[in-house]
């Protein structure tokens, strides 16, 4: 029996770890417990509900106005208390959040094996995304098992002298998408009434800390210009809850008739929204993996991406944070049908939706337990 603790704190982590939790729970060789940090509790609850997961531990670290250091300290103390009470064979963490780096450090200090899901992503710029690039590098050093979505991720790990116990699995987000995409009606009233068929619809997501300030103003002003000069273009923007983002978004985009500022969506309607829009403009990470699986072109408003496979495949394009560049690139994709077809038909590089099964089998093999 492999006693396993799965740790996550944010909604994106929950989306990618939930199908893995459920997969492991179907296997009699695993005893699985779930710990959430509580830093994004209201955004995470709906994900847990969709996947029918109940946490065993909640660190309840959320507090208004706290810093990332505060979150890390509370997370590490809470996990250390858990590890002092209960012995685990492996701790599974995901990606690049404060929860990820905190859990990997505390597990390491308690001599517990760390398994890193979505290992090997690198932007090669320690300050972008911040603090995610640092979190994933720290976690890579401390992990004993590395579940890399792609061959490119393996190369990144090898360059850092991480060469053992690396497994190419694909990305668990594809497993999650297969679970929730069903073309069902939207729960959101606006989305129920919105005319996807007769509009050219852009989904905008923008929240990265390194884009706060002038870069975010450039992004919003660029989108505003595109809408003004393309009468069939509509933009749907589920605004992040952070007030630093909401104030700027409402100031620049709030008065535009064809820019629809809506509240954040639960995962299932959001995934189905991705499935129905035409184009995605984003500074997010996970959507660069989700959208290719659904044939949606992605324009990334950042200076670099840690997901170059989708760029190489042709379904994602990094367009930066300069206003004029954003206007030029979004207009090009809106107006050029051949370019749109080329990007929308590019092959998804992140697997076929069997990542959770591959991770489970890799853990069993490591512990020399016969597959179930």
C-alpha positions in Angstrom: 0.0 0.0 0.0 1.4 3.4 -1.1 0.3 6.0 1.4 0.0 9.2 -0.7 -0.7 12.8 0.2 -1.8 15.1 -2.7 -1.3 18.8 -1.9 -2.7 21.8 -3.9 -4.1 25.2 -3.2 -5.2 27.1 -6.3 -8.0 26.4 -8.7 -5.7 25.6 -11.6 -3.8 23.1 -9.5 -7.1 21.6 -8.3 -8.3 21.1 -11.9 -5.1 19.3 -12.9 -4.8 17.2 -9.7 -8.4 16.2 -9.2 -8.5 13.6 -12.0 -5.2 12.1 -10.6 -6.7 11.9 -7.1 -9.7 10.1 -8.5 -7.6 7.8 -10.6 -5.4 6.8 -7.7 -8.4 6.1 -5.5 -9.6 3.5 -7.9 -6.4 1.5 -7.3 -6.2 -0.7 -4.2 -2.4 -0.2 -4.1 -2.9 3.4 -3.0 -4.2 5.0 0.2 -4.9 8.6 -0.9 -5.4 11.7 1.2 -5.9 15.3 0.0 -4.6 18.4 1.6 -5.7 21.9 0.3 -3.9 25.0 1.5 -7.1 27.1 1.6 -5.5 30.0 -0.2 -8.1 30.0 -3.0 -10.9 28.3 -1.1 -13.9 29.9 -2.7 -12.5 29.3 -6.2 -11.4 25.8 -5.5 -14.6 24.5 -3.9 -16.5 24.2 -7.2 -13.6 22.1 -8.6 -13.7 19.7 -5.7 -17.5 19.5 -6.1 -17.3 18.7 -9.9 -14.8 15.9 -9.3 -16.5 14.7 -6.1 -13.5 15.1 -3.9 -13.5 15.9 -0.2 -10.3 17.1 1.4 -8.8 15.4 4.4 -6.8 18.4 5.5 -7.4 22.1 5.0 -4.6 24.4 6.1 -6.9 27.4 5.9 -4.1 29.9 5.1 -6.2 32.6 3.4 -6.1 36.0 4.9 -6.9 39.4 3.2 -3.9 41.4 2.3 -1.2 38.8 3.1 2.0 38.4 1.2 3.3 35.3 -0.6 5.8 35.0 2.2 2.9 34.8 4.7 1.2 32.1 2.6 4.4 30.1 2.4 5.1 30.3 6.1 1.6 29.2 7.0 1.6 26.4 4.4 5.0 25.0 5.6 4.0 25.1 9.3 0.6 23.4 8.5 2.2 20.6 6.4 4.9 20.0 9.0 2.3 19.4 11.6 0.6 16.9 9.4 3.8 15.1 8.7 4.6 14.9 12.4 1.3 13.1 13.0 1.0 10.9 9.9 3.6 9.1 7.8 3.3 9.2 4.0 5.3 7.3 1.4 5.0 10.0 -1.2 3.7 13.6 -1.5 2.4 14.7 -4.9 2.6 18.3 -5.8 1.7 20.2 -9.0 3.4 22.8 -11.2 4.7 26.0 -9.7 2.7 27.6 -7.0 3.6 28.6 -3.4 1.8 25.4 -2.3 4.0 23.4 -4.6 7.4 24.8 -3.4 6.3 24.8 0.2 5.1 21.2 0.2 8.2 19.9 -1.6 10.4 21.7 0.9 8.6 20.4 4.0 8.3 16.9 2.6 12.0 16.9 1.8 12.9 18.0 5.3 10.7 15.2 6.7 12.5 12.7 4.3 9.3 12.0 2.3 9.5 11.3 -1.4 8.2 14.1 -3.6 6.4 13.5 -6.9 6.2 16.5 -9.1 3.3 16.5 -11.5 3.9 18.8 -14.6 7.6 18.8 -14.0 10.2 20.4 -16.3 8.4 23.6 -17.4 10.8 26.5 -17.8 10.5 30.0 -19.1 14.3 30.4 -18.5 13.6 33.8 -16.9 13.6 33.6 -13.1 11.4 36.7 -12.9 8.7 35.7 -15.4 6.4 34.3 -14.5 7.0 35.4 -10.9 7.2 33.6 -8.5 6.3 30.5 -10.5 9.6 30.0 -12.3 11.4 30.0 -9.0 8.9 27.7 -7.4 9.1 25.1 -10.2 13.0 25.1 -10.1 13.1 24.6 -6.4 10.6 21.8 -6.6 12.5 20.2 -9.4 15.6 20.0 -7.2 13.8 18.5 -4.3 11.6 16.0 -6.1 12.4 12.3 -6.5 9.9 11.5 -9.2 9.3 13.9 -12.1 6.2 13.6 -14.2 7.0 15.6 -17.3 4.2 16.4 -19.9 6.5 16.5 -22.9 10.0 15.6 -24.2 10.9 19.2 -24.1 10.2 19.3 -20.4 12.6 16.3 -20.0 15.3 18.3 -21.8 14.9 21.2 -19.4 15.3 18.9 -16.4 18.4 17.2 -17.9 20.0 20.6 -18.4 19.7 21.1 -14.7 21.4 17.7 -14.0 18.1 16.1 -13.2 18.3 12.8 -15.1 16.7 10.0 -13.0 13.1 8.9 -12.4 11.6 11.2 -15.2 8.5 10.0 -16.8 6.8 11.5 -19.9 3.1 11.4 -19.2 1.3 14.1 -21.1 -0.7 16.7 -19.1 -3.4 15.9 -16.6 -5.4 18.9 -17.8 -6.4 16.9 -20.9 -7.8 14.2 -18.5 -9.8 16.9 -16.7 -11.1 18.4 -20.0 -12.4 15.0 -21.1 -14.3 14.8 -17.8 -16.1 18.1 -18.1 -16.6 18.9 -21.8 -20.2 17.9 -22.6 -21.6 20.9 -24.5 -24.1 21.4 -21.7 -26.0 24.6 -21.1 -24.1 27.3 -19.3 -25.2 28.1 -15.8 -24.3 31.7 -16.2 -27.2 33.8 -17.4 -25.2 36.0 -19.8 -23.5 33.0 -21.4 -26.8 31.3 -22.0 -28.1 34.3 -23.9 -24.9 35.2 -25.7 -24.8 34.6 -29.5 -21.6 32.6 -30.2 -22.6 31.7 -33.7 -22.9 35.2 -35.2 -20.1 36.9 -33.3 -16.3 36.5 -33.6 -15.6 35.9 -29.9 -12.4 36.4 -28.1 -11.9 35.0 -24.6 -9.6 37.2 -22.6 -7.8 36.0 -19.4 -5.3 38.3 -17.7 -4.0 38.2 -14.2 -0.3 37.5 -14.0 1.5 39.5 -11.3 4.3 40.5 -13.7 1.7 42.1 -15.9 0.3 44.4 -13.2 0.6 48.1 -14.0 1.6 49.3 -17.4 1.7 45.9 -19.2 -1.9 45.2 -18.2 -3.0 48.7 -19.3 -1.3 47.9 -22.7 -3.1 44.6 -23.0 -6.5 46.1 -22.2 -6.0 49.1 -24.4 -4.9 46.9 -27.3 -8.0 44.7 -26.9 -10.2 47.9 -26.7 -8.7 49.0 -30.1 -9.4 45.7 -31.7 -13.0 45.8 -30.7 -13.5 49.3 -31.9 -12.1 48.4 -35.4 -13.8 45.0 -35.9 -17.6 45.4 -35.6 -18.2 41.6 -35.3 -15.6 41.1 -32.6 -16.8 40.6 -29.0 -14.6 40.0 -26.0 -15.6 38.0 -22.9 -13.4 38.6 -19.9 -14.0 36.7 -16.6 -12.2 39.1 -14.3 -10.0 37.7 -11.6 -11.1 38.5 -8.1 -7.9 40.4 -7.3 -8.8 44.1 -6.9 -5.5 45.2 -8.5 -6.8 43.7 -11.8 -10.5 44.5 -11.5 -10.0 48.3 -11.1 -7.8 48.6 -14.2 -10.1 46.3 -16.3 -13.2 48.3 -15.4 -11.5 51.6 -16.0 -10.3 50.7 -19.5 -12.8 48.1 -20.8 -15.9 48.8 -18.7 -17.5 51.2 -21.1 -17.2 49.1 -24.2 -20.5 47.6 -25.5 -18.8 44.6 -27.1 -16.5 43.8 -24.1 -18.3 41.7 -21.6 -16.8 41.8 -18.1 -18.2 38.9 -16.2 -17.5 37.3 -12.8 -15.1 34.3 -12.6 -16.7 31.1 -13.8 -16.5 27.7 -12.2 -14.3 25.2 -14.1 -17.0 23.3 -16.0 -18.7 26.4 -17.6 -15.2 27.9 -18.2 -14.0 24.8 -20.0 -17.2 24.8 -22.1 -16.7 28.5 -22.8 -13.2 27.8 -24.2 -14.8 25.1 -26.3 -17.2 27.7 -27.9 -15.1 30.9 -28.4 -13.1 31.5 -31.5 -9.8 33.0 -30.2 -8.1 33.2 -26.8 -5.9 36.0 -25.6 -4.2 35.2 -22.3 -1.3 35.5 -19.9 -2.4 32.3 -18.2 -0.5 29.1 -18.3 -3.0 26.2 -18.2 -5.2 27.6 -20.9 -2.2 27.3 -23.3 -2.6 23.5 -22.8 -6.4 23.3 -22.7 -7.2 25.4 -25.8 -5.0 23.3 -28.2 -6.9 20.2 -27.2 -10.1 22.0 -28.3 -8.7 23.5 -31.5 -8.7 27.1 -30.3 -5.8 29.4 -31.3 -4.1 31.1 -28.4 -2.3 34.5 -28.4 -0.1 34.8 -25.3 0.4 38.4 -23.9 3.7 37.7 -22.2 7.3 38.0 -23.2 8.0 34.3 -23.0 6.2 31.0 -22.3 7.2 27.9 -20.4 5.1 25.9 -22.8 7.1 26.1 -26.1 5.7 22.9 -27.4 2.4 24.5 -28.3 4.3 27.4 -30.0 6.3 24.9 -32.0 3.1 23.0 -32.9 1.6 26.3 -34.2 -1.4 26.5 -32.0 0.0 29.1 -29.6 1.8 32.4 -30.5 3.6 34.7 -28.0 2.8 38.3 -28.9 4.3 40.2 -25.9 2.9 43.2 -24.0 3.4 46.1 -26.4 0.1 47.7 -27.3 0.8 48.0 -31.0 2.0 44.4 -31.2 -1.1 43.2 -29.5 -3.4 45.2 -31.9 -1.4 43.9 -34.9 -1.4 40.2 -33.9 -5.0 40.0 -32.7 -6.3 41.8 -35.9 -4.2 39.4 -38.0 -5.8 36.4 -36.5 -9.3 37.9 -36.5 -9.1 38.9 -40.2 -6.9 36.2 -41.8 -9.0 33.1 -42.3 -6.0 31.0 -43.5 -3.9 31.9 -40.4 -6.9 31.1 -38.2 -7.4 27.7 -39.8 -3.6 26.9 -39.6 -3.5 27.6 -35.8 -6.8 25.9 -35.0 -5.9 22.7 -36.7 -2.4 22.4 -35.2 -1.8 19.1 -33.3 -2.2 19.2 -29.6 1.2 18.4 -28.0 0.0 17.6 -24.5 -1.3 14.1 -24.9 -4.5 12.2 -25.4 -5.9 12.3 -21.8 -4.1 9.3 -20.2 -1.7 11.3 -18.1 -3.2 10.2 -14.7 -2.9 6.5 -15.7 0.7 6.9 -16.7 1.6 8.7 -13.4 -0.1 6.0 -11.4 1.7 3.3 -13.2 5.0 5.1 -12.8 4.6 5.4 -9.0 3.7 1.7 -8.8 6.8 0.7 -10.8 9.0 2.9 -8.6 7.7 1.2 -5.5 7.9 -2.2 -7.3 4.2 -2.9 -6.8 2.4 -5.0 -9.4 0.0 -2.9 -11.5 -3.7 -3.3 -10.7 
